[in-house]
Amino acid sequence: MKTMQSGRKPENRTGYRWVIFVVLSMAYLFVYFHRLSLSIVADDLIAEFQTSAGVIGMLGSIYFYCYAAMQLPAGLLSDSIGPRKTVTFFLVLAAIGSLLFGLAPNIETAFAGRVLVGFGVSMVFIPTMKVLSQWYRKDEFAQMAGIFNAVGGAGVMAATWLLAVMAAGLGWRLSFEIIGIATFFIAILSWLLVRDKPQAGGPAGLDAAGNMPSSRKISLLEGAWLVISERNFRPLAVWFFLDCGIFFSFGGLWSGPYLMNVYGMSRAETGAVLSMIAWGMIIGSPLLGFLSDRILKSRKKLFIICSSLLSLLFAVLCLSPDSLPGPCLYAIFFMFSVTSSAIVAIGFTAAKELFPVEIAGTSVGTVNLFPFLGGAVFMPLLGKVLDAYPMQSTGEHAPEAYSALLLILLGSSLAALFFSFFIKETYGHNRQG
């Protein structure tokens, strides 16, 4: 009766957790927006700052270096000062970074803005997982995590279709300034509405799994060592590195220039095709979860199936890089998203199931390093591949440069397929039921 939380009836508290989920989902939408936004404006940045594709690749990758570096601290800060304070403070950093990026007079300032954005949005996913573990039962957690991942698809749509419309009408600078203001607004909502855990009126003493919390306390570094030293973790980590390196570098940066330079699409047409990446996440994330739990009853089979399909998609693009019909491109980018992005929800599930529940958060946080390391490596690598070919008289990269880029992505997808065969089947293992 002393606070809003302690006086709330159980049924009302059940409703309030949806308020928390919506606020954190809005924050996660902006995480994906910032992550993939450079794809639409990459050519504008090259022209504006009079720089090369390799430099813009580094500009895109700096986000991923910052994000990857903060995944272990994200768990530590969530456990020490709490998710609410962590998310709020770092969203403010992201807002400042987006404003700075939009106002940047030179490429150095643009890099500084992206650094702040990378550090800022890195503190949303892991703290949210902790919040969900406190407010939702074990039989609700997987469903909510799937919905949360699907929200990322809405962020992809904002970073492709919506940003394309905004940049065309307002310019890329004002667009990023508006996004910075919106991010600051979400930070305020996080501070006002998010609560780390229920205080009273709930199933006292129960953790997210519906069980009494373990008395075994494992430090962050100890848990990270247990994860890294587990041999079954390694093929999963390499698969994450390759799969997400492909998704972030192509879907998040170079797919936009590819469609505009090779197919001659307008910015709006490019945004429409790339919006299929969003729909692939929105539809594919819950669908793959259903297939894994109810139909295939397997995690490993989905890794193999999705990696095989991803390789097939790039084989098609390599064989016909500039003459596919429009409907085919829409289908390819939809399946590209399902097989390289929606599948990561199964990847995080497998990472969690490989280890005891006491270090489930650490296992997810540790594996989350590798997707962003993949993005950090692949983005500038593909940029250098493009720079290795002479520019056309129009100032655009030649179709031959993109053919080389697609060939590298095909080889990487085949490597991901290879490692998927070595991932341990975790369905039915270490499950709390």
Secondary structure, 3 states (H helix, E strand, C coil): CCCCCCCCCHHHHHHHHHHHHHHHHHHHHHHHHHHHCHHHHHHHHHHHHCCCHHHHHHHHHHHHHHHHHCHHHHHHHHHHCCHHHHHHHHHHHHHHHHHHHHHCCCHHHHHHHHHHHHHHHCCCHHHHHHHHHHHCCHHHHHHHHHHHHHHHHHHHHHHHHHHHHHHHHHCHHHHHHHHHHHHHHHHHHHHHHCCCCCCCCCCCCCCCCCCCCCCCCCCHHHHHHHHHCCCCHHHHHHHHHHHHHHHHHHHHHHHHHHHHHHCCCCHHHHHHHHHHHHHHHHHHHHHHHHHHHHHCCCCHHHHHHHHHHHHHHHHHHHHCCCCCCHHHHHHHHHHHHHHHHHCHHHHHHHHHHCCCHHHHHHHHHHHCHHHHHHHHHHHHHHHHHHHCCCECCCCCECHHHHHHHHHHHHHHHHHHHHHHCCCCCCCCCCCCC
